[in-house]
Amino acid sequence: MDTENPSAPTHAQSRIPGKNHPHRDSQPSGGLTHDNARHTTRFTVIGNHLTQHAELSLLAIGLACHIQSLPKGARVDIKTLTARFPEGATRIAAALRELEAHGYLRRERTRAPSGRIVTRTVSCNQPGHQRRAAENHGSTAPKKPRPPRKEALPAVPQPACPAPALLQQATDVLADLRRHDPRLLLSTCDAAHLAPGVAAWLERDVSPTAVRQALTSDLPPEPLHRPAALLAHRLAAQLPPPPPFRAPAPPPPVRHPLRNCDGCDRAFRGPEPGRCGNCRTPRHTHERP
């Protein structure tokens, strides 16, 4: 019989169960695992800088993810979001303010083709990316578009004596214009600019009713984009001339009471008792030779 070779290698032994991986003992026994499937349609790319943000609340993070998944033109005002989610308007408004503070939302005021000022909400999926891209290319970052600056109102006439009571009457005339045309609703700043012009009219003996008619008659039928500018133009262009100078009427003559003359006892009018005019006049006698 052949002798067994003690130096021959024995059959390879299988690894001890549970020790097949050299680092298995260092792995946690619990925690999160992912069961992922690749999306090919209806998905939105969300950055971990948002989903793992250290300062945003969970509601703000979830609301940002929802807004970024919406198509262009979708409404994201507080009323619409409150109707969509169970959270109340107060919590949703606070979450929107969080997203604005951290750059995930911007609100821009723009003028619509109709002339009305509307608010547009811009969702940013990576705040500051425009600034960083500009720095990488050595150029300045594009600036946030600003709403158009409001042009100064035309100058209005000034009264010669701007008494407080006169200016208050002029302000009351301006505040009453909206009752005759709702388009003439003026701001406090616009009314303060226009009040001296109305006071100049009132100072020229024009009644408040006549001023109102001059400002509200023959207005254009289309919307008034700047009603204060239109009123300022009318106050300056249609300012009536000052009233003609009238000399003050002479005072009525003084009528003295009746008195009895101390000389002839006749009645006369005078400021004091005494003699009448005839008795005060010396008589000249002519003697014959």
Residue, then its C-alpha position, 0 to 999 in steps of 0.5 A: m500500500d502506498t504511504e500517505n504523504p504527510s506533506a501533501p496539502t489537505h483539502a481546502q477547508s470552507r470558511i467559518p460561517g459568519k466570517n466570509h467578509p473580513h469587515r462584516d463585524s464592523q457593519p451595523s446590524g440595523g439602519l437604513t437600506h435603499d430599494n431603488a429603481r431607476h426613474t425614466t419618467r415623471f421624476t425631479v432631481i433634488g439636491n441633497h443640499l436641500t433635502q439634508h439642509a441643516e437649518l430648514s424645517l421639515l415642512a420647508i424642505g418638503l414644500a420646496c421639493h413640491i414646488q420644484s416638481l411643479p410645471k412652469g406657470a403653476r400657482v404657488d400662493i399661500k391660498t393654493l398651497t393651503a388648499r392642497f396640503p393639510e397644514g394651515a396658512t400660517r405654517i405654510a407662510a412661515a415655510l415660504r419665508e424660510l425658503e426665501a431667506h435661504g435663497y430657494l424662492r424669490r418673489e419678483r414684482t413685474r408689470a403685466p401687459s394690461g399694466r397691472i403689477v403682478t408678483r412672480t415666484v421663482s423657484c431656485n433648485q440650487p441657490g447662488h449657482q448664477r453667482r458661482a458660475a459667473e465667478n468661475h468664468g471670471s465675470t460678474a453675476p447677473k443681477k436680479p431684475r429690479p422693478p421699473r423706477k417710478e417716474a416723478l410726478p409733474a410739478v403743480p402750482q403752488p399757493a401764495c399763502p399755503a395755510p394749513a386749513l387751505l391745504q386740508q380743504a385741498t386734500d379733502v377734495l382729492a380724497d373725494l375724487r374716487r367717489h366720482d371715478p374709482r380710478l382716481l384712488l390716490s396714495t397718501c404720497d400722491a395726495a400730498h404732492l397734488a394738494p398744493g396745486v388744488a390749494a392754488w385753485l381754491e385760492r383763486d376763488v374756484s369752488p371745490t365743486a368746480v375743481r372736482q369737475a375740472l379734474t374728473s371730466d372727459l377722462p379717457p376710457e382706458p385704464l389710468h396707469r398713473p392717475a396722479a400724473l394726469l391730475a398734476h398735468r390738469l392742475a398746471a395746464q388748466l390753472p385759472p387766472p387770479p381774480p381781478f383786483r378789487a379796491p376795498a369799498p369806502p367806509p359808509p359816512v358817519r351819521h352823527p346824532l341830532r343835537n340842539c344848538d346852544g345858540c339858536d336852539r335849532a337841531f343839527r347833527g354833530p359829534e358833540p353838543g355845541r353850536c350849529g354851523n350857522c352859529r359857529t360862523p362869525r357874522h360880518t356886519h357892514e356899517r354905513p357911513 
